[in-house]
Amino acid sequence: MTDSEITLLLDRWSKGDEAALEQLLPLIYAELHRTAGAYMAAQRAGHTLQPTALVNEAFMRLSNPADSPFRNRSHFLAAAAQAMRHLLIDHARRKQAEKRFDPVNRVTLLEGDFAGESDEADVLALNEALERLREANPRQEQVVVLRYFGGMSQEEVAEVLDVSVPTVARDWRIARLLLHEWLSADDAS
């Protein structure tokens, strides 16, 4: 099915046509699952979320397209990638909160770090760096989310953001440098 046909289904879904949703799901599910798999590959082994659960939860967050209709396939996939990112951040925050209040998992500085804690910290540190990037340059933050988390090509990102491909390439390069600098500074402190 072509992008324009998917766009028509998204439009019909946003207008309340449940039959359009039933036609749409099989067409986009594999792509959403691939995105979720990429997210999960970056997580620690034994993560309690699985790609299928991540897709389902993200889809639940996007289940009311009438509030903000999707312009096209790329726009929908970008929104799904954002939803997945936020789900992983929420999950990491919950895990850290559980560890903070669970006396079994308390570890003194002399005993070392609790296993697995750094993975949640990494997700949260990346989120803080992305928030900092959004304050500095919102478009660069969007480029990172769409490229890194959404798995989109530079051409797809340019289409979603309505900018040129060289602009996306430049934003991607600068954003990666800034994020690396900020995350390295966090690791050092």
N, C-alpha and C positions, 0 to 999 in steps of 0.2 A: 504494500500500500504506500502511496506517495505522501510526502509531507503535507501537501495541500488537502488530501483526503483526511489525514489525521487532524489537521487544523479545523476542518469542517466538523469532525466528530467532537473535538474539544469545544467548539462553539455551540453545538447542539447540547452537549452535556452541561455547559454553563447556563443554558436556558432551561435546564430541568429535564432533559430527555434521558431517562435512565437506559433506554435501549442503546443510545449512543455510547454510554459508558460500558455496556456489555460488549459492544463491538471494539471499543478502544482498548480495553484492558489487555487482551491477548496481543495487541500490536505493540504496546509499550512496556509490557511486563518484563520481557527479556532484557531490554535496555536498562530499566530501573534495577533489575537484579544484578546486572553487570556493574552498575555504579555502586550499589550497596556492597558488592563483593570487593570492589577496589577500596572502599572505606574500611571494610572489616580486615582486609589484608594488612592494613597499617596498624591494626590494633594488636594487643597482646594475645598470645595463645590462651585459649580457654575463656575468651570473652563471653559473657553471658548472653549477649545479643548475637543473633545469626542474621545473615543477609536477608533471608525471607522475612523475618520479623521486622527488620529495619525497613524493608520495602512496604510492608503492611502498615506499620506505624506512620511512615511518611505519607502514605496514601491517605490515611485517616486525617492527617493534618491538612491535606489538600482537597478533602472531600466536598467542600462547598465552593465550587468555582464561580458561582453567581456573585460572590462577594468581590472577587477580582478575577475576571475571565482571563484565560490564557490566550495570548495572541497567536501562538503557533507551537509546534512540537518542541522547538528549542526553548521557548519560554517556559513550557510545562516542565521539561527536563531540568532546567535551571532552578525552578521552584522546588522540584523534588530533591535536587542535590542540596539546596539550602535546608530543607526540612530534615534530611538525613543528618546533615552536619549538626543541626540544633539538637536532634535526638541524641546523638553521641555525646554532645557537650552536657546535656541534661543527665544522661546516664553516668558520665564521669563525675559530675557534681554530687549525684546521689551516692555513688560509691565512696567518694571522699568523706561525705557526711556520715555515712555508716561507719567507716573506719574511725572517724574522730570520736564517735560515741560508743564504740564497741570495746569494752575493757579487754577482751581476749586479744584484739589486734594492736593494743598499745605496745609500743616499742620505745625503749629509751635510746638516747643517742649512742650509748656504749654498745648496745646490742646490734645496731645497724638499722638499715632501712627495712621496712616491711615489703615483702615481695609483691610486685604488681603495682605498687603505689605510684611509681614513676610514669607508668602508662597513662593513668588518669591525669597526672600532673602535666604530662606532655600535651594531652588534648586541651586541657585548660590553658596552658601557656600559649599554645597556638591560637586558641580563641581570643585570648587577651591581645596577642600581637595583631590578629586580624581586626579586632575592634580599634586598636591604635591606628592601624592602616586606614580603616574606614574614616576615622577622624581626620587623618592627614590627606587622604585622597580616596573618596568613596568609589570611584570607578576602578581604581587599582584593586581594591578589596573585592569588588564584583568579579574582576578578571580572574583573581586567584581562586575564588569560590567556584566559578564556572569551569576553569581549566583543571584545577587540582581535584576538587571534590566532584564536580559534574562530569569530568572526563571529556569536556568539549574541545574541539579543535579551535585554533585561532579564528578560523573563518566563521565557525558557529558562534563564538563569543562576539565577534564583530557584528554579526547579524542581530543577536539578542540585544546588544548594547547600542546598536545603530551608530557604530564608529567604523573606521577603516581597519584593515588587518594590520598595517604597520603601527597604528595606535595601540592595538591590543598587544602586539609584540613588544613595544616599548614599555607599556604599563606592566606586562608580565615580568620583563627583565628587571625593572626598577623595584617592583613589589617583592620579587624574590630576594633581591639584595637587601632591602629593608628588613624583611622578615628574618632573614638569616642573621643580620646584625643584631636585631632585637632579641631573638631567641638565644643567640650566643651570649649576649650580655646577661640574660636571665640565668643561663647555665653557670656562668662565672660567679654570680652572686649567691 
